[in-house]
Amino acid sequence: MIQHLPHHRIDKERWDAWLRAASQPLWYAQSAVLDAVAPGWEALVDEQQGAIMPLVWNSKWGFHYLYQPFGLQRLGVFAPQPSADLFAHMLQAVPSRFKFWDINLEWCDDVPPIPGLVVQQRTNMVIPLDRDLDAIRAAYGQSHKRGLRKWSSGSGPEQMDVQAFLAMVRNSEQFGAWGVDQRQWSAFERMVHGAVERGEGSAWGIPGSSEDWEACGFFVNWKGTLIFLKGLGTTAGRSTFAMHRLIDGMMARMHGTCGLFDLAGGENAEMRRFYAGFGALPHLYLRTRVNRLPQPLRWYKQRNDGV
């Protein structure tokens, strides 16, 4: 039987044990990560099947809604034996007070039709690391190979102070385009600091000729997966292939300890091509949306979000 648990009833120790026992656990769904980005998160739990689904929520205009926090690419339904039926039952068990959803879920092969649910495939890019390092690099695109050869004598990744990483991201040109408000950014900062404190994440960068960094990234190492949580390159770094060197260098550093490099991106066509140049493969996940708001709010969201 599926139970809905408000935050105060969630046993965090059991939650993390259930997550570790799932066939496809994600770092994003750990209780400590959820606590950092969405204090007060709720959950669906089926103890008999060991299945869990986090519910990250907020409220606006008096209505409760489910949303995807900045920096958490996807969540989902986690179980030792996931199935389309279990996926559907979990989604159908979401409390009716959540009138609007826009959340990303780990892939389910066959999503049964659910009234009001709009499902869209999205693309993430990953590099399997279960091969010889030379074989992985042999699969790089020609432009990536040329750039890395040209700058082979340049600096490789160096560990950054996490505050320097956060400042570089916050002050970048790209930040404004992401549309991140202060609440979302504060949650991301808490998530990053928490990962550092638990020994799960660290910031790395490519130093430039001056004191500035030409590329930076925050990387999480959890249960055999290396996640490129967030990063960016500078204008100067583009001409020196700094982001290429960062990704290639971190892959080389973690090869042998991680079986998968999750690049946590790829929906953008340009980024997908860039990652494919490292031999990355597409991994699909789902964007799921529900709009049960009363009119005229329903019409407003349909017009603006297509839901």
Secondary structure as UniProt FT lines:
FT   STRAND          2..5
FT   HELIX           7..9
FT   HELIX           12..21
FT   HELIX           27..29
FT   HELIX           31..37
FT   TURN            39..40
FT   STRAND          42..46
FT   TURN            47..50
FT   STRAND          51..55
FT   STRAND          57..60
FT   TURN            61..62
FT   STRAND          63..67
FT   TURN            70..71
FT   HELIX           84..92
FT   TURN            96..97
FT   STRAND          98..106
FT   TURN            115..116
FT   STRAND          117..128
FT   HELIX           133..138
FT   HELIX           142..150
FT   TURN            151..153
FT   STRAND          158..160
FT   HELIX           162..170
FT   HELIX           173..178
FT   HELIX           182..197
FT   TURN            198..199
FT   STRAND          201..207
FT   STRAND          213..222
FT   TURN            223..224
FT   STRAND          225..233
FT   HELIX           235..239
FT   TURN            240..241
FT   HELIX           242..254
FT   TURN            256..257
FT   STRAND          260..262
FT   HELIX           269..276
FT   TURN            277..279
FT   STRAND          281..291
FT   TURN            295..296
FT   HELIX           297..305
//
